Each structure stands twice: as C-alpha cells, then as structure tokens.
C-alpha cells in the first residue's frame, strides 16, 4: 500500500492568506494564489491560470476539507490519488499541510 502523502493531492495554506494546491504528484502544475474562508467553504484562487482565474473549492467540515469538484476548475485525471469530488483532506500539524485522508490501495 502506498501512502496517500506520497502520491495524493496536497494543499498548503499560509497565514498571509496565500496557498497552493497540488492535485497529484504526477502533475507538474501547482495552483497558487490567495484563499478565503466564508460560508463554510474555503476557496483558493489560482492567480497564475488564464482569465478568468481558476478556483478550487472545499467544504469546511470540522478539521477536514472536502473537495467540491462542481465548484472548482477542471482537474486532469492522473490516476489513483488524483483529487476527486468529495475527497477529504486532513491537516498534518507537524508538516502544516493538508493531505488525502486515507491511504491508497
């Protein structure tokens, strides 16, 4: 079994209101820009995407973030571990990063 941290999506949120989102380790692109939390959702705006800017939306549920594909930019499928609708990300306090909740089979 491979660790989800090795191949799954990763979301970094920084105190200055900036963040980055890596949808899969096989992808060379990392969405990067500002984020805001409001109305039970966290929205990261990719400031380097074409206009209009891409956004990635997560539902905030306790100490978890749930990816909302219907409210986010299209994500290419890189195989197992690619972020998908409803995927739960959990916070790793030691690394200060969000990771896919479960290990992959």
Rosetta constraint file for C-alpha pairs under 8 A:
AtomPair CA 1 CA 103 HARMONIC 7.27 0.50
AtomPair CA 1 CA 104 HARMONIC 6.28 0.50
AtomPair CA 1 CA 105 HARMONIC 5.28 0.50
AtomPair CA 2 CA 6 HARMONIC 7.03 0.50
AtomPair CA 2 CA 7 HARMONIC 7.78 0.50
AtomPair CA 2 CA 103 HARMONIC 6.62 0.50
AtomPair CA 2 CA 104 HARMONIC 5.87 0.50
AtomPair CA 2 CA 105 HARMONIC 6.89 0.50
AtomPair CA 3 CA 7 HARMONIC 7.08 0.50
AtomPair CA 3 CA 103 HARMONIC 5.13 0.50
AtomPair CA 3 CA 104 HARMONIC 6.40 0.50
AtomPair CA 4 CA 8 HARMONIC 4.95 0.50
AtomPair CA 4 CA 9 HARMONIC 8.00 0.50
AtomPair CA 4 CA 81 HARMONIC 7.06 0.50
AtomPair CA 4 CA 99 HARMONIC 7.21 0.50
AtomPair CA 4 CA 100 HARMONIC 5.93 0.50
AtomPair CA 4 CA 101 HARMONIC 7.54 0.50
AtomPair CA 4 CA 102 HARMONIC 6.43 0.50
AtomPair CA 4 CA 103 HARMONIC 4.62 0.50
AtomPair CA 4 CA 104 HARMONIC 5.80 0.50
AtomPair CA 5 CA 9 HARMONIC 7.66 0.50
AtomPair CA 5 CA 10 HARMONIC 7.67 0.50
AtomPair CA 5 CA 99 HARMONIC 6.14 0.50
AtomPair CA 5 CA 100 HARMONIC 7.02 0.50
AtomPair CA 5 CA 103 HARMONIC 7.91 0.50
AtomPair CA 6 CA 25 HARMONIC 7.39 0.50
AtomPair CA 7 CA 24 HARMONIC 6.12 0.50
AtomPair CA 7 CA 25 HARMONIC 5.06 0.50
AtomPair CA 7 CA 26 HARMONIC 7.53 0.50
AtomPair CA 7 CA 81 HARMONIC 6.01 0.50
AtomPair CA 8 CA 23 HARMONIC 7.18 0.50
AtomPair CA 8 CA 24 HARMONIC 5.20 0.50
AtomPair CA 8 CA 25 HARMONIC 6.39 0.50
AtomPair CA 8 CA 80 HARMONIC 7.90 0.50
AtomPair CA 8 CA 81 HARMONIC 4.39 0.50
AtomPair CA 8 CA 82 HARMONIC 6.11 0.50
AtomPair CA 8 CA 83 HARMONIC 7.19 0.50
AtomPair CA 8 CA 99 HARMONIC 7.10 0.50
AtomPair CA 8 CA 100 HARMONIC 6.06 0.50
AtomPair CA 9 CA 21 HARMONIC 7.43 0.50
AtomPair CA 9 CA 22 HARMONIC 5.44 0.50
AtomPair CA 9 CA 23 HARMONIC 4.46 0.50
AtomPair CA 9 CA 24 HARMONIC 4.68 0.50
AtomPair CA 9 CA 25 HARMONIC 6.94 0.50
AtomPair CA 9 CA 81 HARMONIC 6.80 0.50
AtomPair CA 9 CA 82 HARMONIC 6.40 0.50
AtomPair CA 9 CA 83 HARMONIC 5.83 0.50
AtomPair CA 9 CA 99 HARMONIC 6.25 0.50
AtomPair CA 9 CA 100 HARMONIC 6.23 0.50
AtomPair CA 10 CA 21 HARMONIC 5.90 0.50
AtomPair CA 10 CA 22 HARMONIC 5.20 0.50
AtomPair CA 10 CA 23 HARMONIC 6.63 0.50
AtomPair CA 10 CA 24 HARMONIC 7.46 0.50
AtomPair CA 10 CA 97 HARMONIC 6.83 0.50
AtomPair CA 10 CA 98 HARMONIC 5.62 0.50
AtomPair CA 10 CA 99 HARMONIC 5.10 0.50
AtomPair CA 10 CA 100 HARMONIC 7.24 0.50
AtomPair CA 11 CA 19 HARMONIC 7.31 0.50
AtomPair CA 11 CA 20 HARMONIC 5.84 0.50
AtomPair CA 11 CA 21 HARMONIC 4.49 0.50
AtomPair CA 11 CA 22 HARMONIC 6.38 0.50
AtomPair CA 11 CA 97 HARMONIC 5.96 0.50
AtomPair CA 11 CA 98 HARMONIC 4.96 0.50
AtomPair CA 11 CA 99 HARMONIC 6.81 0.50
AtomPair CA 12 CA 19 HARMONIC 5.30 0.50
AtomPair CA 12 CA 20 HARMONIC 5.29 0.50
AtomPair CA 12 CA 21 HARMONIC 6.47 0.50
AtomPair CA 12 CA 96 HARMONIC 7.19 0.50
AtomPair CA 12 CA 97 HARMONIC 5.00 0.50
AtomPair CA 12 CA 98 HARMONIC 6.31 0.50
AtomPair CA 13 CA 17 HARMONIC 7.21 0.50
AtomPair CA 13 CA 18 HARMONIC 6.24 0.50
AtomPair CA 13 CA 19 HARMONIC 4.35 0.50
AtomPair CA 13 CA 20 HARMONIC 6.78 0.50
AtomPair CA 13 CA 35 HARMONIC 7.89 0.50
AtomPair CA 13 CA 97 HARMONIC 7.23 0.50
AtomPair CA 14 CA 18 HARMONIC 5.44 0.50
AtomPair CA 14 CA 19 HARMONIC 5.73 0.50
AtomPair CA 17 CA 34 HARMONIC 5.57 0.50
AtomPair CA 17 CA 35 HARMONIC 5.71 0.50
AtomPair CA 17 CA 36 HARMONIC 7.06 0.50
AtomPair CA 18 CA 32 HARMONIC 7.56 0.50
AtomPair CA 18 CA 33 HARMONIC 5.44 0.50
AtomPair CA 18 CA 34 HARMONIC 4.26 0.50
AtomPair CA 18 CA 35 HARMONIC 5.90 0.50
AtomPair CA 19 CA 32 HARMONIC 5.84 0.50
AtomPair CA 19 CA 33 HARMONIC 5.63 0.50
AtomPair CA 19 CA 34 HARMONIC 5.95 0.50
AtomPair CA 19 CA 35 HARMONIC 6.43 0.50
AtomPair CA 19 CA 44 HARMONIC 7.05 0.50
AtomPair CA 20 CA 30 HARMONIC 6.42 0.50
AtomPair CA 20 CA 31 HARMONIC 5.42 0.50
AtomPair CA 20 CA 32 HARMONIC 4.22 0.50
AtomPair CA 20 CA 33 HARMONIC 6.43 0.50
AtomPair CA 20 CA 44 HARMONIC 7.78 0.50
AtomPair CA 21 CA 30 HARMONIC 5.64 0.50
AtomPair CA 21 CA 31 HARMONIC 5.08 0.50
AtomPair CA 21 CA 32 HARMONIC 6.45 0.50
AtomPair CA 22 CA 27 HARMONIC 7.45 0.50
AtomPair CA 22 CA 29 HARMONIC 6.98 0.50
AtomPair CA 22 CA 30 HARMONIC 4.79 0.50
AtomPair CA 22 CA 31 HARMONIC 6.48 0.50
AtomPair CA 23 CA 27 HARMONIC 7.02 0.50
AtomPair CA 23 CA 30 HARMONIC 7.45 0.50
AtomPair CA 23 CA 75 HARMONIC 7.42 0.50
AtomPair CA 23 CA 82 HARMONIC 5.91 0.50
AtomPair CA 23 CA 83 HARMONIC 5.47 0.50
AtomPair CA 24 CA 78 HARMONIC 6.82 0.50
AtomPair CA 24 CA 81 HARMONIC 6.46 0.50
AtomPair CA 24 CA 82 HARMONIC 5.14 0.50
AtomPair CA 24 CA 83 HARMONIC 6.91 0.50
AtomPair CA 26 CA 78 HARMONIC 6.54 0.50
AtomPair CA 27 CA 78 HARMONIC 7.31 0.50
AtomPair CA 31 CA 45 HARMONIC 7.98 0.50
AtomPair CA 31 CA 46 HARMONIC 5.12 0.50
AtomPair CA 31 CA 47 HARMONIC 7.69 0.50
AtomPair CA 31 CA 48 HARMONIC 7.21 0.50
AtomPair CA 31 CA 49 HARMONIC 7.77 0.50
AtomPair CA 32 CA 44 HARMONIC 7.80 0.50
AtomPair CA 32 CA 45 HARMONIC 7.17 0.50
AtomPair CA 32 CA 46 HARMONIC 4.93 0.50
AtomPair CA 32 CA 47 HARMONIC 6.14 0.50
AtomPair CA 32 CA 48 HARMONIC 6.81 0.50
AtomPair CA 33 CA 44 HARMONIC 6.61 0.50
AtomPair CA 33 CA 45 HARMONIC 5.42 0.50
AtomPair CA 33 CA 46 HARMONIC 4.93 0.50
AtomPair CA 33 CA 47 HARMONIC 4.94 0.50
AtomPair CA 33 CA 48 HARMONIC 7.55 0.50
AtomPair CA 34 CA 44 HARMONIC 5.86 0.50
AtomPair CA 34 CA 45 HARMONIC 5.59 0.50
AtomPair CA 34 CA 46 HARMONIC 7.36 0.50
AtomPair CA 34 CA 47 HARMONIC 7.48 0.50
AtomPair CA 35 CA 42 HARMONIC 6.91 0.50
AtomPair CA 35 CA 43 HARMONIC 5.40 0.50
AtomPair CA 35 CA 44 HARMONIC 4.20 0.50
AtomPair CA 35 CA 45 HARMONIC 6.09 0.50
AtomPair CA 36 CA 42 HARMONIC 5.69 0.50
AtomPair CA 36 CA 43 HARMONIC 5.53 0.50
AtomPair CA 36 CA 44 HARMONIC 6.77 0.50
AtomPair CA 37 CA 41 HARMONIC 5.55 0.50
AtomPair CA 37 CA 42 HARMONIC 4.26 0.50
AtomPair CA 37 CA 43 HARMONIC 6.39 0.50
AtomPair CA 38 CA 42 HARMONIC 6.55 0.50
AtomPair CA 40 CA 59 HARMONIC 6.03 0.50
AtomPair CA 40 CA 60 HARMONIC 5.29 0.50
AtomPair CA 40 CA 61 HARMONIC 7.67 0.50
AtomPair CA 41 CA 57 HARMONIC 6.79 0.50
AtomPair CA 41 CA 58 HARMONIC 5.53 0.50
AtomPair CA 41 CA 59 HARMONIC 4.48 0.50
AtomPair CA 41 CA 60 HARMONIC 5.27 0.50
AtomPair CA 42 CA 57 HARMONIC 5.84 0.50
AtomPair CA 42 CA 58 HARMONIC 5.12 0.50
AtomPair CA 42 CA 59 HARMONIC 6.33 0.50
AtomPair CA 42 CA 60 HARMONIC 6.57 0.50
AtomPair CA 43 CA 55 HARMONIC 6.54 0.50
AtomPair CA 43 CA 56 HARMONIC 5.69 0.50
AtomPair CA 43 CA 57 HARMONIC 4.57 0.50
AtomPair CA 43 CA 58 HARMONIC 6.40 0.50
AtomPair CA 44 CA 55 HARMONIC 5.55 0.50
AtomPair CA 44 CA 56 HARMONIC 5.22 0.50
AtomPair CA 44 CA 57 HARMONIC 6.55 0.50
AtomPair CA 45 CA 53 HARMONIC 6.64 0.50
AtomPair CA 45 CA 54 HARMONIC 6.00 0.50
AtomPair CA 45 CA 55 HARMONIC 4.44 0.50
AtomPair CA 45 CA 56 HARMONIC 6.58 0.50
AtomPair CA 46 CA 53 HARMONIC 5.99 0.50
AtomPair CA 46 CA 54 HARMONIC 5.30 0.50
AtomPair CA 46 CA 55 HARMONIC 5.87 0.50
AtomPair CA 46 CA 56 HARMONIC 7.86 0.50
AtomPair CA 47 CA 53 HARMONIC 6.23 0.50
AtomPair CA 47 CA 54 HARMONIC 7.64 0.50
AtomPair CA 48 CA 53 HARMONIC 7.49 0.50
AtomPair CA 49 CA 53 HARMONIC 5.40 0.50
AtomPair CA 49 CA 54 HARMONIC 5.97 0.50
AtomPair CA 50 CA 54 HARMONIC 7.44 0.50
AtomPair CA 54 CA 72 HARMONIC 7.34 0.50
AtomPair CA 54 CA 73 HARMONIC 5.37 0.50
AtomPair CA 55 CA 71 HARMONIC 7.92 0.50
AtomPair CA 55 CA 72 HARMONIC 5.42 0.50
AtomPair CA 55 CA 73 HARMONIC 5.64 0.50
AtomPair CA 56 CA 67 HARMONIC 7.83 0.50
AtomPair CA 56 CA 68 HARMONIC 7.67 0.50
AtomPair CA 56 CA 69 HARMONIC 7.79 0.50
AtomPair CA 56 CA 71 HARMONIC 7.09 0.50
AtomPair CA 56 CA 72 HARMONIC 4.39 0.50
AtomPair CA 56 CA 73 HARMONIC 6.03 0.50
AtomPair CA 57 CA 67 HARMONIC 6.19 0.50
AtomPair CA 57 CA 68 HARMONIC 5.52 0.50
AtomPair CA 57 CA 69 HARMONIC 7.37 0.50
AtomPair CA 57 CA 71 HARMONIC 5.92 0.50
AtomPair CA 57 CA 72 HARMONIC 5.41 0.50
AtomPair CA 58 CA 65 HARMONIC 5.57 0.50
AtomPair CA 58 CA 66 HARMONIC 5.02 0.50
AtomPair CA 58 CA 67 HARMONIC 4.46 0.50
AtomPair CA 58 CA 68 HARMONIC 5.45 0.50
AtomPair CA 59 CA 65 HARMONIC 5.55 0.50
AtomPair CA 59 CA 66 HARMONIC 4.94 0.50
AtomPair CA 59 CA 67 HARMONIC 6.53 0.50
AtomPair CA 59 CA 68 HARMONIC 6.86 0.50
AtomPair CA 60 CA 64 HARMONIC 6.17 0.50
AtomPair CA 60 CA 65 HARMONIC 4.93 0.50
AtomPair CA 60 CA 66 HARMONIC 6.62 0.50
AtomPair CA 61 CA 65 HARMONIC 6.07 0.50
AtomPair CA 61 CA 66 HARMONIC 7.30 0.50
AtomPair CA 63 CA 90 HARMONIC 6.82 0.50
AtomPair CA 63 CA 91 HARMONIC 7.15 0.50
AtomPair CA 64 CA 88 HARMONIC 6.50 0.50
AtomPair CA 64 CA 89 HARMONIC 5.76 0.50
AtomPair CA 64 CA 90 HARMONIC 4.98 0.50
AtomPair CA 64 CA 91 HARMONIC 7.01 0.50
AtomPair CA 65 CA 88 HARMONIC 5.71 0.50
AtomPair CA 65 CA 89 HARMONIC 5.09 0.50
AtomPair CA 65 CA 90 HARMONIC 6.57 0.50
AtomPair CA 66 CA 85 HARMONIC 7.92 0.50
AtomPair CA 66 CA 86 HARMONIC 5.51 0.50
AtomPair CA 66 CA 87 HARMONIC 5.57 0.50
AtomPair CA 66 CA 88 HARMONIC 4.51 0.50
AtomPair CA 66 CA 89 HARMONIC 6.21 0.50
AtomPair CA 67 CA 83 HARMONIC 7.51 0.50
AtomPair CA 67 CA 84 HARMONIC 6.87 0.50
AtomPair CA 67 CA 85 HARMONIC 5.54 0.50
AtomPair CA 67 CA 86 HARMONIC 5.21 0.50
AtomPair CA 67 CA 87 HARMONIC 5.40 0.50
AtomPair CA 67 CA 88 HARMONIC 6.53 0.50
AtomPair CA 67 CA 89 HARMONIC 7.74 0.50
AtomPair CA 68 CA 72 HARMONIC 6.36 0.50
AtomPair CA 68 CA 84 HARMONIC 7.98 0.50
AtomPair CA 68 CA 85 HARMONIC 5.28 0.50
AtomPair CA 68 CA 86 HARMONIC 6.08 0.50
AtomPair CA 69 CA 73 HARMONIC 7.29 0.50
AtomPair CA 69 CA 74 HARMONIC 7.47 0.50
AtomPair CA 69 CA 84 HARMONIC 6.59 0.50
AtomPair CA 69 CA 85 HARMONIC 4.69 0.50
AtomPair CA 69 CA 86 HARMONIC 7.59 0.50
AtomPair CA 70 CA 85 HARMONIC 7.53 0.50
AtomPair CA 75 CA 83 HARMONIC 7.64 0.50
AtomPair CA 77 CA 82 HARMONIC 5.99 0.50
AtomPair CA 78 CA 82 HARMONIC 5.66 0.50
AtomPair CA 80 CA 104 HARMONIC 7.63 0.50
AtomPair CA 81 CA 104 HARMONIC 7.16 0.50
AtomPair CA 83 CA 87 HARMONIC 6.43 0.50
AtomPair CA 87 CA 100 HARMONIC 7.07 0.50
AtomPair CA 87 CA 101 HARMONIC 7.86 0.50
AtomPair CA 88 CA 100 HARMONIC 5.92 0.50
AtomPair CA 88 CA 101 HARMONIC 5.54 0.50
AtomPair CA 89 CA 98 HARMONIC 5.66 0.50
AtomPair CA 89 CA 99 HARMONIC 4.94 0.50
AtomPair CA 89 CA 100 HARMONIC 4.43 0.50
AtomPair CA 89 CA 101 HARMONIC 5.15 0.50
AtomPair CA 90 CA 98 HARMONIC 5.21 0.50
AtomPair CA 90 CA 99 HARMONIC 5.37 0.50
AtomPair CA 90 CA 100 HARMONIC 6.31 0.50
AtomPair CA 90 CA 101 HARMONIC 5.42 0.50
AtomPair CA 91 CA 96 HARMONIC 6.87 0.50
AtomPair CA 91 CA 97 HARMONIC 5.81 0.50
AtomPair CA 91 CA 98 HARMONIC 4.36 0.50
AtomPair CA 91 CA 99 HARMONIC 6.41 0.50
AtomPair CA 92 CA 96 HARMONIC 5.45 0.50
AtomPair CA 92 CA 97 HARMONIC 5.39 0.50
AtomPair CA 92 CA 98 HARMONIC 5.96 0.50
AtomPair CA 92 CA 99 HARMONIC 7.15 0.50
AtomPair CA 93 CA 97 HARMONIC 7.02 0.50
